[in-house]
């Protein structure tokens, strides 16, 4: 049986999955695109969203991070709850359907600060979808408050969190994780937190940070751990392979990923993760042009307008001021795809 037949039948080993990287890019693209088109045709999804990053003061020192306040970013800030609400209201008035709230792990503001941001936004804007707090933040909030994961997640739901972002996954291989983000949520607990969230009937995304000191087999291991959890819970909406950003951090990576390697990784994720509905080529880390090309290599989502982005732009991504809606729509159309505005749970709102 050929490698592709094995993969298609789901009758493959870990070694088989790693061998996918040995295939030609166009062959991988063809297989991934076939899966993509069967699911979505020529539709490319995006949403109108606003990122809010309440603070960059962090107790953790992740070597790949350029966002948290440290020697390479000596500009600490913490937004007030009122400022966060104001940002959300302004975005909502411009058409945003989602606020995406991800913060550093600031030990000085207290547990209630995080919950109250969501409560106050929901009080003012009951219709807006709040996607908030990664599994890494849940782990931090659990340690900060001496509450169990279950209690933190229940508090999040009570505050008004609708879905969870996928950040904090980085790479699951424990040895690599220890080198790049020691002290952050463990791989096991990342997956456990998402499982508990899914058990509450809620959806989340999952990410993978690649292109730093990991290798191909670490990426495959990461995808297969997510695949296994998805088989159990069916709670992941999307998988988002995040390309490592090179500036202002402590990893000192010398060899950066080629466009071919990025596209291969996106295509392989589509092939291996057939049980996770959406594959997002996140334009912030992949670059806009490559994200559009990736729509032919298995991706069916490009993320959204964002409006303002602080985390990846601190490391060199060209995303600080987001994208205009008409610009995003034209770019998708020019790439031969049908732009579809979605909500945060992938319900279609408008086909352009």
C-alpha positions in Angstrom: 0.0 0.0 0.0 1.4 3.4 -0.9 2.0 6.1 1.7 -0.9 8.2 0.4 -3.3 5.2 0.5 -2.3 4.5 4.1 -2.8 8.1 5.1 -6.2 8.2 3.3 -7.4 5.0 5.0 -6.2 6.3 8.4 -4.0 3.2 8.7 -0.7 4.9 9.1 2.2 5.0 11.6 4.0 8.0 13.1 6.9 7.3 10.8 4.5 7.3 7.8 3.2 10.7 8.8 6.7 12.1 9.1 7.4 10.8 5.6 4.8 13.1 4.2 7.4 15.8 4.3 9.4 13.9 1.7 6.7 14.2 -0.9 6.9 17.0 -3.5 5.1 20.2 -2.5 2.7 20.0 -5.4 1.8 16.4 -4.6 1.0 17.3 -1.0 -0.9 20.4 -2.2 -3.0 18.3 -4.5 -4.0 15.9 -1.8 -4.7 18.7 0.8 -6.6 20.8 -1.7 -8.8 17.8 -2.6 -9.8 17.5 1.1 -10.3 21.3 1.3 -12.5 21.5 -1.8 -14.6 18.6 -0.7 -15.3 20.4 2.6 -15.5 24.0 1.5 -15.3 24.3 -2.3 -13.6 27.7 -3.1 -14.8 29.4 0.0 -12.2 31.3 2.1 -13.3 32.3 5.6 -12.5 35.4 7.5 -14.1 37.4 10.4 -14.3 41.0 11.5 -12.5 41.0 14.8 -10.5 43.0 17.2 -7.6 41.8 19.3 -7.3 43.2 22.8 -4.1 42.5 24.7 -4.7 43.9 28.3 -1.2 43.7 29.6 2.4 42.8 28.5 3.7 42.3 32.1 4.4 38.6 32.4 5.7 36.3 35.1 6.9 33.8 32.4 10.0 34.3 30.3 9.4 32.5 27.0 12.4 32.7 24.8 10.4 33.2 21.6 8.3 36.1 22.9 8.9 39.7 22.0 5.6 41.0 23.4 6.1 40.7 27.2 8.0 43.5 28.9 11.6 42.5 29.3 15.0 43.8 28.2 14.1 43.7 24.5 10.8 45.3 25.1 11.2 47.8 28.0 7.7 49.3 27.7 5.4 47.7 30.3 1.7 48.5 30.2 -1.6 47.4 31.7 -4.9 48.6 30.3 -7.7 49.5 32.7 -10.9 47.5 32.5 -12.6 50.7 31.2 -10.0 51.0 28.4 -10.6 47.4 27.3 -14.4 48.1 27.2 -13.8 51.3 25.2 -11.7 49.4 22.7 -14.4 46.7 22.3 -17.1 49.3 21.9 -15.2 51.2 19.2 -14.5 47.9 17.3 -18.2 46.8 17.6 -19.3 50.2 16.2 -17.0 49.6 13.2 -18.6 46.2 12.6 -16.5 43.7 14.7 -18.4 40.6 15.7 -15.6 39.2 17.9 -13.1 40.5 20.5 -10.1 38.2 20.9 -8.6 38.8 24.4 -5.2 37.4 25.1 -2.9 38.8 27.7 0.5 38.3 29.3 0.5 36.5 32.7 0.5 39.6 34.9 0.6 38.5 38.6 0.0 42.0 40.0 -3.5 42.7 38.8 -5.4 39.9 40.4 -7.7 37.1 39.2 -10.8 39.3 39.2 -9.2 41.8 36.8 -9.3 39.2 34.0 -12.8 38.0 34.7 -14.1 41.6 35.0 -12.7 42.6 31.6 -15.1 40.0 30.1 -18.0 40.8 32.4 -17.9 44.5 31.6 -17.5 44.0 27.8 -20.5 41.6 27.9 -22.5 44.1 30.0 -22.0 46.8 27.4 -22.0 44.5 24.3 -24.1 41.4 24.9 -24.1 40.4 21.2 -20.3 40.4 20.7 -18.5 37.1 20.8 -15.8 37.0 23.4 -12.9 34.6 22.5 -10.7 34.9 25.5 -7.9 33.3 27.6 -5.6 30.6 26.2 -5.0 27.4 28.1 -1.7 29.0 29.2 -3.7 31.8 30.8 -6.1 29.3 32.4 -3.2 27.6 33.9 -1.8 30.9 35.2 -5.1 32.0 36.6 -5.5 28.6 38.3 -2.1 29.1 40.0 -2.8 32.8 40.8 -6.2 32.0 42.5 -5.6 28.5 43.9 -8.6 27.4 41.9 -8.9 24.2 39.9 -9.0 24.3 36.1 -12.6 23.4 36.3 -13.4 26.4 38.6 -11.5 28.8 36.4 -13.3 27.6 33.3 -16.7 27.8 35.0 -15.8 31.4 36.1 -14.9 32.2 32.5 -18.3 30.9 31.3 -20.1 32.8 34.0 -18.2 36.0 33.0 -19.3 35.6 29.4 -16.4 33.9 27.5 -17.9 32.2 24.5 -14.9 30.3 23.1 -11.2 29.8 23.8 -8.3 30.8 21.5 -5.7 28.2 20.7 -2.5 30.0 21.9 0.0 28.6 24.3 0.4 25.3 22.6 3.8 26.2 21.1 5.2 22.7 20.5 4.1 19.8 22.6 7.4 17.9 22.6 8.4 18.2 26.3 12.2 18.6 25.7 11.7 21.5 23.2 9.0 23.0 25.3 11.4 23.0 28.3 13.9 25.0 26.3 11.6 27.6 24.8 8.9 28.2 27.4 9.8 26.5 30.7 7.3 27.3 33.5 4.4 27.8 31.1 1.5 25.3 31.0 2.7 21.8 30.3 1.6 20.0 27.1 -0.4 17.5 29.1 -2.3 20.3 30.9 -2.8 22.3 27.7 -4.7 19.4 26.3 -6.5 18.7 29.6 -7.8 22.3 29.8 -9.1 22.1 26.2 -10.7 18.7 27.0 -12.5 20.2 30.1 -13.6 23.2 28.0 -15.0 20.9 25.4 -16.8 18.9 28.0 -18.7 22.1 29.0 -20.1 22.2 25.4 -17.7 25.0 24.3 -15.5 25.2 21.3 -11.8 26.2 21.0 -9.0 26.5 18.5 -5.5 24.9 18.7 -2.2 26.3 17.5 1.3 25.1 16.8 4.4 27.4 16.8 6.9 26.1 14.2 10.1 27.2 12.5 12.2 27.7 15.6 14.3 24.8 17.2 11.8 22.0 16.6 12.0 19.5 13.7 9.5 17.9 11.4 8.9 14.9 13.7 8.0 17.3 16.6 5.4 19.0 14.4 3.9 15.6 13.4 3.8 14.6 17.1 2.0 17.8 17.9 -0.6 17.3 15.2 -1.3 13.7 16.2 -1.8 14.7 19.9 -4.4 17.2 18.8 -6.0 14.6 16.4 -6.3 12.2 19.3 -8.1 14.7 21.6 -10.4 15.7 18.8 -11.4 12.1 18.3 -12.5 12.2 22.0 -14.2 15.6 22.2 -14.8 17.0 18.7 -14.4 20.4 20.3 -11.7 22.1 18.1 -13.0 24.5 15.5 -9.7 25.2 13.8 -6.0 24.3 13.7 -3.7 27.3 13.3 0.0 26.6 12.4 1.8 29.8 13.6 5.1 30.7 11.9 7.8 31.7 14.4 8.6 35.4 14.2 12.3 36.2 14.4 12.8 39.6 15.9 13.4 40.8 19.5 13.6 37.5 21.2 16.1 35.1 22.7 16.0 32.0 20.5 18.6 33.3 18.0 17.3 31.0 15.3 19.7 31.1 12.3 17.9 29.1 9.6 14.4 30.4 8.9 11.6 28.4 7.2 11.2 28.5 3.4 7.8 29.2 1.9 7.9 25.6 0.7 8.3 24.2 4.2 5.5 26.4 5.5 3.2 25.3 2.7 4.1 21.7 3.3 3.3 22.0 7.0 -0.1 23.5 6.2 -0.9 20.9 3.6 0.2 18.0 6.0 -2.0 19.5 8.8 -5.0 19.4 6.4 -4.2 15.8 5.5 -3.6 14.5 9.0 -6.3 16.6 10.8 -9.3 15.7 8.8 -11.3 15.6 12.0 -10.6 19.3 12.8 -12.9 21.2 10.4 -10.9 24.3 9.6 -7.2 25.0 8.9 -6.3 28.6 9.3 -3.3 30.2 7.5 -3.1 33.0 10.0 -2.0 36.0 7.8 -0.3 37.7 10.7 2.5 35.1 11.0 2.4 33.5 7.6 2.3 36.9 5.7 -0.6 37.9 3.6 0.7 36.6 0.3 1.6 33.2 1.6 -1.7 32.8 3.4 -3.5 33.4 0.1 -1.3 30.8 -1.6 -2.0 28.4 1.3 -5.7 28.4 0.3 -4.5 26.0 -2.5 -2.6 23.9 0.0 -5.4 22.9 2.4 -6.1 26.1 4.3 -9.7 27.5 4.2 -9.4 30.4 6.6 -7.2 33.5 6.8 -8.3 35.0 10.1 -9.8 38.5 10.1 -9.4 42.2 10.0 -7.9 42.2 13.5 -7.7 46.1 13.6 -4.7 46.1 16.0 -2.2 43.3 16.8 0.5 43.6 19.4 2.0 40.2 20.0 3.4 39.0 16.7 4.1 42.6 15.4 6.5 43.0 18.4 8.5 40.2 16.8 8.5 41.6 13.4 5.2 40.6 11.8 3.6 43.3 9.5 0.3 43.2 11.4 0.2 46.1 13.8 -2.7 47.9 12.2 -4.7 44.9 10.9 -6.4 45.0 7.5 -9.3 46.9 6.0 -12.3 44.8 5.2 -12.5 45.8 1.5 -8.8 45.1 1.1 -9.2 41.6 2.6 -12.2 40.8 0.4 -10.4 42.0 -2.8 -7.3 40.0 -2.0 -9.3 36.8 -1.5 -11.2 37.3 -4.7 -8.0 38.1 -6.7 -6.6 34.8 -5.5 -9.5 32.9 -7.1 -11.5 32.2 -3.9 -14.9 33.3 -2.6 -14.6 35.5 0.5 -17.0 34.4 3.2 -17.4 36.4 6.4 -18.0 34.0 9.3 -18.7 34.3 13.0 -16.4 32.9 15.6 -18.0 29.4 15.4 -17.8 29.3 11.6 -21.4 30.0 10.9 -21.5 31.9 7.5 -22.7 35.5 7.8 -22.1 36.9 4.3 -20.8 35.6 1.0 -19.0 38.3 -1.0 
